[in-house]
């Protein structure tokens, strides 16, 4: 079985058991692309929202990690407003032995353990580090939708 097919098979088999807050959406146009919709737990700052991430397997996968993008505008220290995701395991710490569950699960961990010390959104990270209560309030307001920080956010309320 080729590496992309194996990764997809792993995801389809285990995703709902291991990460029930994530739903796999296969792309009908490609065997190298898929999306995952994440619905964060009540303990997450982003609870109440639903976030769509796209995953693309490059031709050199598994030697090269998949490309991951957040398709839903989010206020997060590790995701910029263009949807780029900062996750070491998808960059410098990538290992070809990682499975689909590994990287899909690692993206979900961003909703549980955001890292303001390795940011893409430096403003959100600074607020999270310096004033966690303000950060929580910012996320709550952004979940209501509208324009915040010169960005248009979807409404989840």
C-alpha positions in Angstrom: 0.0 0.0 0.0 1.4 3.4 -0.9 2.2 5.8 2.0 -0.7 8.2 1.2 -3.2 5.4 1.0 -1.9 3.9 4.3 -2.2 7.3 6.0 -5.7 7.8 4.8 -6.7 4.2 5.8 -5.3 4.9 9.3 -7.3 8.0 9.6 -10.6 6.5 8.5 -10.1 3.5 10.8 -9.2 5.4 14.0 -10.1 9.1 13.9 -13.6 8.9 15.5 -12.3 6.6 18.2 -9.2 8.6 19.1 -10.3 12.1 18.3 -14.1 12.2 18.2 -13.9 16.0 18.0 -12.5 15.7 14.4 -14.3 14.6 11.3 -12.5 13.5 8.2 -13.7 15.0 4.9 -12.2 13.2 1.9 -11.5 15.2 -1.2 -13.3 13.6 -4.2 -10.8 15.3 -6.6 -7.6 14.0 -5.1 -6.0 11.2 -3.2 -3.4 13.6 -1.9 -5.8 16.1 -0.3 -8.3 15.8 2.5 -9.8 18.1 5.1 -10.5 17.6 8.8 -13.2 19.6 10.7 -12.4 20.1 14.3 -14.9 20.9 17.0 -12.9 21.8 20.2 -13.7 20.4 23.6 -15.5 22.5 26.3 -12.1 22.9 28.0 -10.7 24.7 24.9 -10.6 28.5 24.5 -12.2 27.9 21.1 -15.1 25.8 22.3 -18.2 26.6 20.3 -16.3 27.0 17.0 -15.8 24.6 14.1 -12.5 24.8 12.3 -11.7 23.3 8.9 -8.1 22.3 8.1 -6.8 21.1 4.8 -4.0 18.6 4.5 -2.0 18.0 1.3 0.4 15.1 0.9 3.4 16.2 -1.3 4.8 13.9 -3.9 7.7 13.1 -1.6 5.5 12.0 1.4 6.5 10.5 3.8 10.0 12.0 3.4 8.3 15.5 3.4 5.5 16.3 5.8 2.0 17.2 4.6 1.1 20.8 4.2 -1.5 21.9 6.6 -3.7 25.0 6.4 -6.5 26.3 8.6 -9.4 27.3 6.3 -11.4 29.0 9.0 -10.2 32.4 10.3 -9.0 31.9 13.9 -7.4 34.0 16.6 -4.7 31.6 17.7 -1.0 32.1 18.6 0.1 29.2 16.4 -2.1 30.0 13.4 -1.8 33.2 11.4 -4.7 35.0 9.7 -3.7 33.4 6.3 -4.2 29.9 7.8 -0.6 28.9 8.1 0.0 26.5 11.0 3.1 26.5 13.2 3.7 23.0 14.4 7.3 21.7 14.8 6.4 18.2 14.0 5.2 19.4 10.5 8.5 21.2 9.9 11.9 20.6 11.5 10.8 17.7 13.8 9.1 15.8 11.0 9.8 12.0 10.9 8.7 9.8 8.0 7.4 7.3 10.6 4.6 9.7 11.6 1.2 8.5 10.7 -1.9 10.4 9.6 -3.2 10.1 13.2 0.0 11.7 14.4 -0.3 14.9 12.5 -4.1 15.1 12.6 -3.9 14.6 16.3 -1.1 17.2 16.7 -3.2 19.8 15.0 -6.0 19.0 17.4 -3.6 19.5 20.3 -3.3 23.2 19.2 -6.8 23.6 20.6 -5.8 22.0 23.9 -2.3 23.3 24.4 -1.6 26.4 22.3 2.0 27.5 22.5 2.5 31.3 22.7 6.3 30.8 22.8 6.4 29.5 19.2 3.9 31.8 17.5 2.8 32.7 14.0 0.3 35.3 15.3 2.7 37.3 17.5 0.0 39.7 18.7 -2.2 36.9 20.0 0.8 35.1 21.5 1.9 38.3 23.4 -1.6 38.8 24.8 -1.8 35.1 25.8 1.6 35.3 27.6 1.1 38.7 29.2 -2.7 38.7 30.0 -4.4 35.3 29.7 -7.7 36.8 30.9 -7.6 39.3 28.0 -6.7 36.5 25.6 -9.7 34.5 26.7 -12.0 37.5 26.3 -10.6 38.2 22.8 -11.3 34.6 21.8 -14.9 34.8 23.2 -15.5 38.0 21.3 -14.1 36.6 18.1 -16.3 33.5 18.3 -19.2 35.9 18.0 -17.9 36.9 14.6 -17.3 40.2 13.0 -14.3 42.4 12.5 -11.6 42.2 15.1 -7.9 43.1 14.7 -8.7 44.2 11.1 -9.8 40.6 10.3 -13.3 39.3 9.5 -14.1 36.2 11.7 -17.1 33.8 11.2 -19.8 33.7 13.8 -20.2 30.6 15.9 -22.9 31.9 18.3 
